[in-house]
């Protein structure tokens, strides 16, 4: 299997998972900073969803930046890294 599909499918998936993990972590920080008297079940669940959505947005931004980095890496590395054969096999 070629590395290209793995990179272009795996990179966004990993970025989205990392974004959701970051959203959950920030929700945990938020939950610890709010006093018990101000917590309501409905508002905390709504807040958790908002943090997850912001985490997904972070994951999308990370995926876009990573794919831009992959694309720029191709241009910087030169023509031999593009996968094209350098010369035909002459016998």
Protein Blocks (a to p, Z undefined) as FASTA:
>chain_A
ZZklmmmmmmmmmmmmmmmmmmmmmmmmmmmmpcfklpcfklmmmmmmmmmmmmmmmmmm
mmmmmmmmmmmmmmmnojklnopafbdcdZZ
